[in-house]
């Protein structure tokens, strides 16, 4: 039983490895440098009272 469990875990690990380490490729299939995954955080603004407000309104400041 232990051998079969160990075999199953190792097969799952081998099957998941390509999905985790997917390289970046262009349209022609050539390897290219992957883009950064970090995305810019949205700008949020607060009014004078400390409540969230739409940026661009009078008295709103970016936080």
PyMOL Python script that loads the backbone (N, CA, C, O; Angstrom):
from pymol import cmd

cmd.read_pdbstr("""\
ATOM      1  N   UNK A   1       0.824  -1.185   0.000  1.00  0.00           N
ATOM      2  CA  UNK A   1       0.000   0.000   0.000  1.00  0.00           C
ATOM      3  C   UNK A   1       0.875   1.259   0.000  1.00  0.00           C
ATOM      4  O   UNK A   1       0.582   2.231  -0.696  1.00  0.00           O
ATOM      5  N   UNK A   2       1.920   1.224   0.768  1.00  0.00           N
ATOM      6  CA  UNK A   2       2.809   2.375   0.841  1.00  0.00           C
ATOM      7  C   UNK A   2       3.485   2.629  -0.508  1.00  0.00           C
ATOM      8  O   UNK A   2       3.654   3.774  -0.927  1.00  0.00           O
ATOM      9  N   UNK A   3       3.870   1.534  -1.183  1.00  0.00           N
ATOM     10  CA  UNK A   3       4.506   1.687  -2.491  1.00  0.00           C
ATOM     11  C   UNK A   3       3.541   2.296  -3.504  1.00  0.00           C
ATOM     12  O   UNK A   3       3.929   3.162  -4.288  1.00  0.00           O
ATOM     13  N   UNK A   4       2.303   1.854  -3.493  1.00  0.00           N
ATOM     14  CA  UNK A   4       1.329   2.383  -4.455  1.00  0.00           C
ATOM     15  C   UNK A   4       1.022   3.849  -4.171  1.00  0.00           C
ATOM     16  O   UNK A   4       0.832   4.633  -5.101  1.00  0.00           O
ATOM     17  N   UNK A   5       0.971   4.223  -2.902  1.00  0.00           N
ATOM     18  CA  UNK A   5       0.738   5.616  -2.533  1.00  0.00           C
ATOM     19  C   UNK A   5       1.913   6.486  -2.975  1.00  0.00           C
ATOM     20  O   UNK A   5       1.721   7.579  -3.507  1.00  0.00           O
ATOM     21  N   UNK A   6       3.108   6.001  -2.754  1.00  0.00           N
ATOM     22  CA  UNK A   6       4.305   6.733  -3.163  1.00  0.00           C
ATOM     23  C   UNK A   6       4.376   6.860  -4.686  1.00  0.00           C
ATOM     24  O   UNK A   6       4.766   7.909  -5.200  1.00  0.00           O
ATOM     25  N   UNK A   7       4.012   5.828  -5.393  1.00  0.00           N
ATOM     26  CA  UNK A   7       3.997   5.851  -6.845  1.00  0.00           C
ATOM     27  C   UNK A   7       2.968   6.864  -7.359  1.00  0.00           C
ATOM     28  O   UNK A   7       3.241   7.612  -8.297  1.00  0.00           O
ATOM     29  N   UNK A   8       1.797   6.880  -6.742  1.00  0.00           N
ATOM     30  CA  UNK A   8       0.751   7.814  -7.162  1.00  0.00           C
ATOM     31  C   UNK A   8       1.179   9.262  -6.923  1.00  0.00           C
ATOM     32  O   UNK A   8       0.946  10.120  -7.776  1.00  0.00           O
ATOM     33  N   UNK A   9       1.788   9.540  -5.803  1.00  0.00           N
ATOM     34  CA  UNK A   9       2.237  10.892  -5.487  1.00  0.00           C
ATOM     35  C   UNK A   9       3.329  11.332  -6.455  1.00  0.00           C
ATOM     36  O   UNK A   9       3.343  12.483  -6.891  1.00  0.00           O
ATOM     37  N   UNK A  10       4.239  10.431  -6.792  1.00  0.00           N
ATOM     38  CA  UNK A  10       5.311  10.802  -7.713  1.00  0.00           C
ATOM     39  C   UNK A  10       4.775  11.039  -9.124  1.00  0.00           C
ATOM     40  O   UNK A  10       5.259  11.938  -9.812  1.00  0.00           O
ATOM     41  N   UNK A  11       3.795  10.265  -9.571  1.00  0.00           N
ATOM     42  CA  UNK A  11       3.204  10.470 -10.890  1.00  0.00           C
ATOM     43  C   UNK A  11       2.449  11.785 -10.969  1.00  0.00           C
ATOM     44  O   UNK A  11       2.497  12.470 -11.991  1.00  0.00           O
ATOM     45  N   UNK A  12       1.758  12.141  -9.909  1.00  0.00           N
ATOM     46  CA  UNK A  12       1.047  13.419  -9.882  1.00  0.00           C
ATOM     47  C   UNK A  12       2.050  14.561  -9.919  1.00  0.00           C
ATOM     48  O   UNK A  12       1.816  15.563 -10.595  1.00  0.00           O
ATOM     49  N   UNK A  13       3.145  14.428  -9.215  1.00  0.00           N
ATOM     50  CA  UNK A  13       4.180  15.454  -9.210  1.00  0.00           C
ATOM     51  C   UNK A  13       4.817  15.628 -10.574  1.00  0.00           C
ATOM     52  O   UNK A  13       5.107  16.753 -10.983  1.00  0.00           O
ATOM     53  N   UNK A  14       5.039  14.543 -11.277  1.00  0.00           N
ATOM     54  CA  UNK A  14       5.619  14.630 -12.619  1.00  0.00           C
ATOM     55  C   UNK A  14       4.632  15.221 -13.617  1.00  0.00           C
ATOM     56  O   UNK A  14       5.035  15.937 -14.534  1.00  0.00           O
ATOM     57  N   UNK A  15       3.364  14.934 -13.454  1.00  0.00           N
ATOM     58  CA  UNK A  15       2.359  15.456 -14.374  1.00  0.00           C
ATOM     59  C   UNK A  15       2.137  16.946 -14.167  1.00  0.00           C
ATOM     60  O   UNK A  15       1.828  17.658 -15.123  1.00  0.00           O
ATOM     61  N   UNK A  16       2.286  17.429 -12.949  1.00  0.00           N
ATOM     62  CA  UNK A  16       2.025  18.836 -12.646  1.00  0.00           C
ATOM     63  C   UNK A  16       3.227  19.731 -12.949  1.00  0.00           C
ATOM     64  O   UNK A  16       3.064  20.945 -13.069  1.00  0.00           O
ATOM     65  N   UNK A  17       4.402  19.174 -13.074  1.00  0.00           N
ATOM     66  CA  UNK A  17       5.610  19.979 -13.278  1.00  0.00           C
ATOM     67  C   UNK A  17       5.565  20.826 -14.553  1.00  0.00           C
ATOM     68  O   UNK A  17       5.916  22.003 -14.482  1.00  0.00           O
ATOM     69  N   UNK A  18       5.159  20.306 -15.705  1.00  0.00           N
ATOM     70  CA  UNK A  18       5.127  21.164 -16.898  1.00  0.00           C
ATOM     71  C   UNK A  18       4.129  22.314 -16.784  1.00  0.00           C
ATOM     72  O   UNK A  18       4.361  23.392 -17.331  1.00  0.00           O
ATOM     73  N   UNK A  19       3.035  22.096 -16.086  1.00  0.00           N
ATOM     74  CA  UNK A  19       2.042  23.159 -15.935  1.00  0.00           C
ATOM     75  C   UNK A  19       2.577  24.283 -15.062  1.00  0.00           C
ATOM     76  O   UNK A  19       2.269  25.451 -15.299  1.00  0.00           O
ATOM     77  N   UNK A  20       3.364  23.949 -14.069  1.00  0.00           N
ATOM     78  CA  UNK A  20       3.904  24.964 -13.160  1.00  0.00           C
ATOM     79  C   UNK A  20       5.015  25.757 -13.853  1.00  0.00           C
ATOM     80  O   UNK A  20       5.087  26.978 -13.716  1.00  0.00           O
ATOM     81  N   UNK A  21       5.869  25.069 -14.589  1.00  0.00           N
ATOM     82  CA  UNK A  21       7.036  25.706 -15.188  1.00  0.00           C
ATOM     83  C   UNK A  21       6.802  26.012 -16.672  1.00  0.00           C
ATOM     84  O   UNK A  21       7.685  25.799 -17.503  1.00  0.00           O
ATOM     85  N   UNK A  22       5.620  26.507 -16.992  1.00  0.00           N
ATOM     86  CA  UNK A  22       5.315  26.812 -18.389  1.00  0.00           C
ATOM     87  C   UNK A  22       6.176  27.977 -18.865  1.00  0.00           C
ATOM     88  O   UNK A  22       6.080  29.073 -18.312  1.00  0.00           O
ATOM     89  N   UNK A  23       7.015  27.764 -19.877  1.00  0.00           N
ATOM     90  CA  UNK A  23       7.872  28.839 -20.370  1.00  0.00           C
ATOM     91  C   UNK A  23       7.079  29.822 -21.221  1.00  0.00           C
ATOM     92  O   UNK A  23       5.996  29.505 -21.712  1.00  0.00           O
ATOM     93  N   UNK A  24       7.619  30.990 -21.385  1.00  0.00           N
ATOM     94  CA  UNK A  24       6.965  32.019 -22.213  1.00  0.00           C
ATOM     95  C   UNK A  24       7.427  31.843 -23.648  1.00  0.00           C
ATOM     96  O   UNK A  24       8.619  31.702 -23.922  1.00  0.00           O
ATOM     97  N   UNK A  25       6.462  31.852 -24.559  1.00  0.00           N
ATOM     98  CA  UNK A  25       6.765  31.721 -25.977  1.00  0.00           C
ATOM     99  C   UNK A  25       6.000  32.771 -26.760  1.00  0.00           C
ATOM    100  O   UNK A  25       4.927  33.214 -26.351  1.00  0.00           O
ATOM    101  N   UNK A  26       6.570  33.163 -27.895  1.00  0.00           N
ATOM    102  CA  UNK A  26       5.883  34.118 -28.754  1.00  0.00           C
ATOM    103  C   UNK A  26       4.977  33.373 -29.730  1.00  0.00           C
ATOM    104  O   UNK A  26       4.794  32.163 -29.599  1.00  0.00           O
ATOM    105  N   UNK A  27       4.412  34.075 -30.698  1.00  0.00           N
ATOM    106  CA  UNK A  27       3.470  33.474 -31.632  1.00  0.00           C
ATOM    107  C   UNK A  27       4.119  32.400 -32.507  1.00  0.00           C
ATOM    108  O   UNK A  27       3.440  31.475 -32.953  1.00  0.00           O
ATOM    109  N   UNK A  28       5.420  32.512 -32.753  1.00  0.00           N
ATOM    110  CA  UNK A  28       6.120  31.533 -33.588  1.00  0.00           C
ATOM    111  C   UNK A  28       6.613  30.329 -32.799  1.00  0.00           C
ATOM    112  O   UNK A  28       7.148  29.386 -33.382  1.00  0.00           O
ATOM    113  N   UNK A  29       6.442  30.349 -31.485  1.00  0.00           N
ATOM    114  CA  UNK A  29       6.878  29.240 -30.654  1.00  0.00           C
ATOM    115  C   UNK A  29       8.278  29.390 -30.103  1.00  0.00           C
ATOM    116  O   UNK A  29       8.793  28.475 -29.460  1.00  0.00           O
ATOM    117  N   UNK A  30       8.903  30.535 -30.345  1.00  0.00           N
ATOM    118  CA  UNK A  30      10.255  30.781 -29.829  1.00  0.00           C
ATOM    119  C   UNK A  30      10.178  31.200 -28.363  1.00  0.00           C
ATOM    120  O   UNK A  30       9.215  31.836 -27.934  1.00  0.00           O
ATOM    121  N   UNK A  31      11.212  30.831 -27.601  1.00  0.00           N
ATOM    122  CA  UNK A  31      11.266  31.216 -26.202  1.00  0.00           C
ATOM    123  C   UNK A  31      11.579  32.701 -26.097  1.00  0.00           C
ATOM    124  O   UNK A  31      12.478  33.199 -26.773  1.00  0.00           O
ATOM    125  N   UNK A  32      10.838  33.405 -25.251  1.00  0.00           N
ATOM    126  CA  UNK A  32      11.053  34.830 -25.026  1.00  0.00           C
ATOM    127  C   UNK A  32      11.060  35.081 -23.523  1.00  0.00           C
ATOM    128  O   UNK A  32      10.646  34.233 -22.733  1.00  0.00           O
ATOM    129  N   UNK A  33      11.533  36.250 -23.151  1.00  0.00           N
ATOM    130  CA  UNK A  33      11.548  36.619 -21.735  1.00  0.00           C
ATOM    131  C   UNK A  33      10.121  36.840 -21.256  1.00  0.00           C
ATOM    132  O   UNK A  33       9.343  37.540 -21.905  1.00  0.00           O
ATOM    133  N   UNK A  34       9.785  36.252 -20.139  1.00  0.00           N
ATOM    134  CA  UNK A  34       8.432  36.366 -19.598  1.00  0.00           C
ATOM    135  C   UNK A  34       8.206  37.760 -19.027  1.00  0.00           C
ATOM    136  O   UNK A  34       9.109  38.353 -18.436  1.00  0.00           O
ATOM    137  N   UNK A  35       7.014  38.269 -19.207  1.00  0.00           N
ATOM    138  CA  UNK A  35       6.654  39.571 -18.652  1.00  0.00           C
ATOM    139  C   UNK A  35       6.472  39.435 -17.137  1.00  0.00           C
ATOM    140  O   UNK A  35       6.136  38.365 -16.630  1.00  0.00           O
ATOM    141  N   UNK A  36       6.700  40.531 -16.441  1.00  0.00           N
ATOM    142  CA  UNK A  36       6.508  40.519 -14.993  1.00  0.00           C
ATOM    143  C   UNK A  36       5.043  40.273 -14.676  1.00  0.00           C
ATOM    144  O   UNK A  36       4.152  40.803 -15.339  1.00  0.00           O
ATOM    145  N   UNK A  37       4.809  39.469 -13.660  1.00  0.00           N
ATOM    146  CA  UNK A  37       3.446  39.146 -13.268  1.00  0.00           C
ATOM    147  C   UNK A  37       2.831  40.244 -12.413  1.00  0.00           C
ATOM    148  O   UNK A  37       1.610  40.314 -12.277  1.00  0.00           O
ATOM    149  N   UNK A  38       3.664  41.096 -11.841  1.00  0.00           N
ATOM    150  CA  UNK A  38       3.162  42.161 -10.974  1.00  0.00           C
ATOM    151  C   UNK A  38       2.396  43.180 -11.805  1.00  0.00           C
ATOM    152  O   UNK A  38       2.904  43.707 -12.794  1.00  0.00           O
ATOM    153  N   UNK A  39       1.200  43.439 -11.397  1.00  0.00           N
ATOM    154  CA  UNK A  39       0.395  44.440 -12.078  1.00  0.00           C
ATOM    155  C   UNK A  39       0.335  45.690 -11.225  1.00  0.00           C
ATOM    156  O   UNK A  39       0.494  45.628 -10.006  1.00  0.00           O
ATOM    157  N   UNK A  40       0.110  46.797 -11.849  1.00  0.00           N
ATOM    158  CA  UNK A  40       0.031  48.058 -11.126  1.00  0.00           C
ATOM    159  C   UNK A  40      -1.245  48.085 -10.292  1.00  0.00           C
ATOM    160  O   UNK A  40      -2.320  47.709 -10.757  1.00  0.00           O
ATOM    161  N   UNK A  41      -1.103  48.530  -9.071  1.00  0.00           N
ATOM    162  CA  UNK A  41      -2.275  48.636  -8.204  1.00  0.00           C
ATOM    163  C   UNK A  41      -3.129  49.813  -8.653  1.00  0.00           C
ATOM    164  O   UNK A  41      -2.595  50.844  -9.061  1.00  0.00           O
ATOM    165  N   UNK A  42      -4.438  49.671  -8.583  1.00  0.00           N
ATOM    166  CA  UNK A  42      -5.289  50.792  -8.987  1.00  0.00           C
ATOM    167  C   UNK A  42      -5.129  51.960  -8.015  1.00  0.00           C
ATOM    168  O   UNK A  42      -4.927  51.767  -6.816  1.00  0.00           O
ATOM    169  N   UNK A  43      -5.221  53.151  -8.549  1.00  0.00           N
ATOM    170  CA  UNK A  43      -5.089  54.350  -7.723  1.00  0.00           C
ATOM    171  C   UNK A  43      -6.404  54.564  -6.999  1.00  0.00           C
ATOM    172  O   UNK A  43      -7.473  54.544  -7.609  1.00  0.00           O
ATOM    173  N   UNK A  44      -6.318  54.769  -5.706  1.00  0.00           N
ATOM    174  CA  UNK A  44      -7.506  55.031  -4.903  1.00  0.00           C
ATOM    175  C   UNK A  44      -7.356  56.398  -4.264  1.00  0.00           C
ATOM    176  O   UNK A  44      -6.252  56.809  -3.906  1.00  0.00           O
ATOM    177  N   UNK A  45      -8.446  57.085  -4.125  1.00  0.00           N
ATOM    178  CA  UNK A  45      -8.415  58.426  -3.551  1.00  0.00           C
ATOM    179  C   UNK A  45      -9.346  58.503  -2.346  1.00  0.00           C
ATOM    180  O   UNK A  45     -10.339  57.782  -2.254  1.00  0.00           O
ATOM    181  N   UNK A  46      -8.995  59.397  -1.426  1.00  0.00           N
ATOM    182  CA  UNK A  46      -9.831  59.655  -0.254  1.00  0.00           C
ATOM    183  C   UNK A  46     -10.111  61.150  -0.171  1.00  0.00           C
ATOM    184  O   UNK A  46      -9.311  61.981  -0.600  1.00  0.00           O
ATOM    185  N   UNK A  47     -11.258  61.462   0.387  1.00  0.00           N
ATOM    186  CA  UNK A  47     -11.601  62.870   0.560  1.00  0.00           C
ATOM    187  C   UNK A  47     -11.056  63.376   1.886  1.00  0.00           C
ATOM    188  O   UNK A  47     -10.334  62.654   2.574  1.00  0.00           O
ATOM    189  N   UNK A  48     -11.391  64.599   2.252  1.00  0.00           N
ATOM    190  CA  UNK A  48     -10.872  65.217   3.470  1.00  0.00           C
ATOM    191  C   UNK A  48     -11.333  64.495   4.730  1.00  0.00           C
ATOM    192  O   UNK A  48     -10.651  64.548   5.754  1.00  0.00           O
ATOM    193  N   UNK A  49     -12.475  63.826   4.671  1.00  0.00           N
ATOM    194  CA  UNK A  49     -13.002  63.110   5.837  1.00  0.00           C
ATOM    195  C   UNK A  49     -12.410  61.712   5.975  1.00  0.00           C
ATOM    196  O   UNK A  49     -12.643  61.037   6.978  1.00  0.00           O
ATOM    197  N   UNK A  50     -11.652  61.279   4.987  1.00  0.00           N
ATOM    198  CA  UNK A  50     -11.025  59.963   5.057  1.00  0.00           C
ATOM    199  C   UNK A  50     -11.823  58.878   4.371  1.00  0.00           C
ATOM    200  O   UNK A  50     -11.448  57.707   4.431  1.00  0.00           O
ATOM    201  N   UNK A  51     -12.912  59.240   3.722  1.00  0.00           N
ATOM    202  CA  UNK A  51     -13.729  58.249   3.027  1.00  0.00           C
ATOM    203  C   UNK A  51     -13.236  58.131   1.589  1.00  0.00           C
ATOM    204  O   UNK A  51     -12.695  59.082   1.025  1.00  0.00           O
ATOM    205  N   UNK A  52     -13.431  56.948   1.007  1.00  0.00           N
ATOM    206  CA  UNK A  52     -13.031  56.749  -0.378  1.00  0.00           C
ATOM    207  C   UNK A  52     -13.887  57.612  -1.287  1.00  0.00           C
ATOM    208  O   UNK A  52     -15.102  57.702  -1.113  1.00  0.00           O
ATOM    209  N   UNK A  53     -13.243  58.243  -2.256  1.00  0.00           N
ATOM    210  CA  UNK A  53     -13.929  59.127  -3.190  1.00  0.00           C
ATOM    211  C   UNK A  53     -13.386  58.871  -4.592  1.00  0.00           C
ATOM    212  O   UNK A  53     -12.309  58.299  -4.759  1.00  0.00           O
ATOM    213  N   UNK A  54     -14.134  59.294  -5.579  1.00  0.00           N
ATOM    214  CA  UNK A  54     -13.700  59.159  -6.961  1.00  0.00           C
ATOM    215  C   UNK A  54     -12.538  60.120  -7.202  1.00  0.00           C
ATOM    216  O   UNK A  54     -12.631  61.304  -6.877  1.00  0.00           O
ATOM    217  N   UNK A  55     -11.457  59.617  -7.766  1.00  0.00           N
ATOM    218  CA  UNK A  55     -10.310  60.470  -8.052  1.00  0.00           C
ATOM    219  C   UNK A  55     -10.705  61.545  -9.050  1.00  0.00           C
ATOM    220  O   UNK A  55     -11.431  61.272 -10.007  1.00  0.00           O
ATOM    221  N   UNK A  56     -10.234  62.755  -8.833  1.00  0.00           N
ATOM    222  CA  UNK A  56     -10.557  63.848  -9.717  1.00  0.00           C
ATOM    223  C   UNK A  56     -11.611  64.777  -9.129  1.00  0.00           C
ATOM    224  O   UNK A  56     -11.798  65.890  -9.622  1.00  0.00           O
ATOM    225  N   UNK A  57     -12.303  64.334  -8.083  1.00  0.00           N
ATOM    226  CA  UNK A  57     -13.276  65.204  -7.450  1.00  0.00           C
ATOM    227  C   UNK A  57     -12.562  66.212  -6.561  1.00  0.00           C
ATOM    228  O   UNK A  57     -11.397  66.021  -6.212  1.00  0.00           O
ATOM    229  N   UNK A  58     -13.239  67.255  -6.203  1.00  0.00           N
ATOM    230  CA  UNK A  58     -12.644  68.323  -5.392  1.00  0.00           C
ATOM    231  C   UNK A  58     -12.258  67.773  -4.016  1.00  0.00           C
ATOM    232  O   UNK A  58     -13.086  67.172  -3.331  1.00  0.00           O
ATOM    233  N   UNK A  59     -11.027  67.976  -3.623  1.00  0.00           N
ATOM    234  CA  UNK A  59     -10.554  67.577  -2.296  1.00  0.00           C
ATOM    235  C   UNK A  59     -10.084  66.135  -2.208  1.00  0.00           C
ATOM    236  O   UNK A  59      -9.614  65.728  -1.146  1.00  0.00           O
ATOM    237  N   UNK A  60     -10.186  65.345  -3.264  1.00  0.00           N
ATOM    238  CA  UNK A  60      -9.758  63.953  -3.226  1.00  0.00           C
ATOM    239  C   UNK A  60      -8.253  63.874  -3.439  1.00  0.00           C
ATOM    240  O   UNK A  60      -7.701  64.527  -4.325  1.00  0.00           O
ATOM    241  N   UNK A  61      -7.596  63.060  -2.610  1.00  0.00           N
ATOM    242  CA  UNK A  61      -6.149  62.891  -2.719  1.00  0.00           C
ATOM    243  C   UNK A  61      -5.849  61.399  -2.855  1.00  0.00           C
ATOM    244  O   UNK A  61      -6.501  60.560  -2.233  1.00  0.00           O
ATOM    245  N   UNK A  62      -4.861  61.091  -3.670  1.00  0.00           N
ATOM    246  CA  UNK A  62      -4.443  59.690  -3.862  1.00  0.00           C
ATOM    247  C   UNK A  62      -3.772  59.195  -2.597  1.00  0.00           C
ATOM    248  O   UNK A  62      -3.057  59.934  -1.921  1.00  0.00           O
ATOM    249  N   UNK A  63      -4.015  57.934  -2.291  1.00  0.00           N
ATOM    250  CA  UNK A  63      -3.385  57.329  -1.104  1.00  0.00           C
ATOM    251  C   UNK A  63      -2.334  56.345  -1.518  1.00  0.00           C
ATOM    252  O   UNK A  63      -1.692  55.731  -0.666  1.00  0.00           O
TER     253      UNK A  63
END
""", "prot")
cmd.dss("prot")
cmd.show_as("cartoon", "prot")
cmd.util.cbc("prot")
cmd.orient("prot")
